[in-house]
Amino acid sequence: MHHMIMEDNHTPTYRDLCSRLSTVYGDSEARAIVRLVLETRFGLSYADIICDGTARLTADQQACLADIASRLQKGEPVQYVLGEAEFCGRTFHVEPGVLIPRPETAELVQTVCRDIGSDVGSVLDICTGSGCIAITIALDCPGCSVECWDISDTALSVAQRNADAMGAQVGVVRQDALCPPSDVERWSVIVSNPPYVLDSERQSMSHSVLDYEPHLALFVPDADALRFYVAIARYAISALRHGGRLYFEINPLCASSITELLCTMGFEQVEVIDDQFGRQRFVKAIRL
């Protein structure tokens, strides 16, 4: 693949790399991705990058950069290429088979942590993926005991690896969110970012998501869009302690139907919260 990146036997400059990726991502995102790769994988500072620091890479590093560039050019997400993603100021290991943590989910976690404050309680994260929600809560709310559930082998191993790497005390448990146990008053907080993208939304999604990220963690059928919310809410109305809080990340298209569902099931103070882009992205409810 080296011919994709070697021009007249010279290592590609920052500008070369940006122009190659701009066909996939647009100019500003391409620049951000190239900087991230050069800083993270090759240790180049921004000053190095703009002064053509790529010319000083070893032959092995140049070959590695060539491989990375070709993978990025095909649309593979940079987080999978690098094997890591930033979330709430920490670096999490990610790989194909777990969802790449999103900025909106960081907003959800910040809301949960702010509400927990100095309370000591038990927290459950359902559909954990990389473990980013559970681990962040465990580290930022040190009084809490935290458990996370997933059904995917990859997710369970990645979440455990991340918890171990960060020294987070999190119980990583194989559990199908659609068939939860019959717990009573076990948790003070339940939080979930379950699959919520409708099958009908696929055609408007980018290839880098569709071709690389796990469909199991993304999609639900239009005819059963709330399947995870129904199962988790049904579990939560029994498994939460009195005064316990339920938090969901949601599809804005389903905000009113999820609100209605929670009210019907007996949750109180059901509240829809916008994300930073003004979309109805989170729901919070209390079990009285």
N, C-alpha and C positions, 0 to 999 in steps of 0.2 A: 504493500500500500504506500510505500515511501514516495512514489512518484506524485502522489496527491499533494505532497507538502514540500518536497524539495524542488526548488526552482533554481536552475543553474548551479546545483550542488550547494546552494546556500540554505541555511536554516531559515524557516519563514520568520518574518518580523511580526511583531504585534499587529501591525496594520494588515499584513497578509492574512493572518488568522482571522481577524475581525471581518475582513471582506468576504472570506470564504463562508463564515458562519452567518453573515447577515442575510444570505439567501434563504436560510432556514428560520432565523429568529428575528430579523430586523436589526437595525444598526445598534441601538442602545443596549438591547439584551445581549447581542453578540459580544459587544465590548465587555459587559459585565461577566459573561461566561468565560471569555478568554483570560480576563484578569484573575478570576477565581481559580482557574486551572493553573496558571503560571505562579500564582502566589501559594496555593495549597500544595500542589504536587511538586513544584520545582523551587519553591522558596524564594522566588523573585519579588522584590519590593516593587511598588508602583514606579519608583524612580528607575529601577533596573529595567522595568518593562518598557517605559517610553524611551529609554536610551538603548534600545535594541539588545537587551540582556539575553535574548534567546540565542544570539550568536555565540555566547560563551558556554552554552550547554555542551556536555560531553556527547560523544557519538551515541551512547546508550540512551541518554536523556532525549536526544533528538529523535531516535527511533520510537521511544515511548510517546513523545509529543505527536509524532506522525500517526501513531495508532489512535491516540485520544482524539486527534482532529478528525480522523475518518469516522470514528464512532459518533462524534458530535454532529458531523455533517449529515449522517443518516437520520438524525433526530433523536438519538438516545439521550435521555435526560442527563445533564452534567452530574447530578447527585449519584446516579448509578455508576457513571464512568469513574467518579472519584471514590465511590463507596461511602459517601458521607453527606449529611445535610445539617444545616444550622437550624436550631429550634430553641427559642427562648434563651438565646445567648450560649447554648451548649452545642457541641458537635455530636450528632448521632450517627452510628453506622446504619446505612441502608443498602439494600440490594434488591434486584428484581424479585417480586413476590411479596414485598411490603410497600405500602403506599408511601410516597415521599411526603413528609410533613409540610403542611401549608401554613402561610402566615395567619389565615383566619383561625386555624386551630390553636395557634399561639394566643390569639385574643381570647378564645374560650378558656384556655388554661389560666390566663391571667385573671379572668373574672372569677373562676373557681377559687384560686389561691387568695384573691382579695376577700372573698366572702368567708373563707375558712379562717383567715387571720391567724390568731394565736390559739384557736380552738384545737383540741385534741380529739380526733375522731377516726372512723374507719372509712376509707374511700375505695370505691370500685370503679375501674375503667373497663368498659365493655367494647370489644373490637379494637384491641390496642395497637395492632400493627407493629411498628418499630418500638413501641413502648414509650413514645415521646410524652404522651399525656401523663401516664402513671408515674414515670420517672421524674418528670419536672415537678409534679405535686409532691412526691416523696422527698425531693431535695429542697424544695422551697417552703414546704410546710412540715418541718421535721418532727412535729409531735404526732403526725397522722400515721396510721398503719394503712398501707396501700396494697391492693391486689389488682391484677389485670387479667382479662380473659381474651382468648382468641381461639379459633378453630384451625388456623393454618399452621402447619409445621414450621414453615419459614418464619412466620411472624413470631411464633413462640421462641425459636432459637435466637432470632435477632433481638427481641425484647430482652431475653435473658442476658445475651452478650452485652447489650447496652447498659442494663442494670448493673452487671458485674463491673464493667469498665468505669462506671461513674460512682461506684460504691453506694448505689441506691438500694434500700431495703424494700423490695417489691416482690410480692408473691406472683409468679407467672404461672397461670393455670389454663389448661386446655378445657374450654367450655364453649359449647354452641350457644350463641346468644338467643337463638330461636327456640331452644329447649332448656331454659334455665332451671336450677333446682328450686324447691319450694322453701326458700328461706324466710324467716320472720324477724323483722326488726334487727337486721344484721349490720346495716351500713348507715352512716350519717350523710354520705354523699355518694351518688351514682352519676358518672359522667360517661357519655358515649358519642363518638363520631362514627356512626355505622354507615354501611353502604347506602347512598341516597340518590345517586345520579340515575335518572330515568333512562331506560333503553332508548326512548325516542330522542334523547339529547345527544346520542352518540355522534350523529352526523355533523354536529357543530363543534365537536371537540378536536383538539390538535392531535396530530399523529404521534407526537412524542408521548402523549398520555395513552392513547388507544393502543399503540404498538408495543409499549413497554411496561406500563403499570398494571397491577393485577386486577382483572375484571371482577374477581370475587369480592374485592374490597371496595369496588366502585359502584356497580350497577344493581338496580332492582327493576323488575318488570313494571311497566306503567300501571297495569291492572292490580298490582299489589305493592304500590309504592311505599306504604307505611309498614310493611311487614316487620321490620326491625323495631320500629318505634312502638308498635302494638305489643310485641313480645317483651321488650325491655320495660315499658311502662307498666305492663301487667305484673311483671316481676317486682318492679320498684315499689308499687303501691303496697306490697306486703313486706318486701325485704328492707325498705327504708325504715329507720326509726321515726317516731313522731317528731315532726319538725325537720325531718331530713330533706335534703334538696336533690332534685334531679336536673341534670343539665344535658342538653342535646346540641350537637351541630346539625343543622338541617338544610334541606334544599329550599330556597326561598319560595319556590313554586308550591310547596306543601305547608307553608307557615300556618295558614288558617286551619287546614284540616288537622294538623298536629295539635294546635291549640285546642281545637274542639274535642279531639280525642282525649287529651289530658283532663280537660274540664269534666267531660262525661265520666271519666274513670274515677273522679273524686279528688284530683289534685287541686290545690288552692294557689292563689297568687301566680297564676300562669302568665308568664311575661315573655314577649318576643323581643330580642335584642338585635340591633343592627350591627353589621361588621363595619370596618373602617371605610368600606366603599358604599355604605348606605343600604346594603342588602340585608334582608331579614334572614340572618344566618344562625341565630342561636335561640333556644327556648330554655327557660328556667321555670321550675315548678316546685312546690313544697307539698310534702305529705304532712297534713296536720295530725 
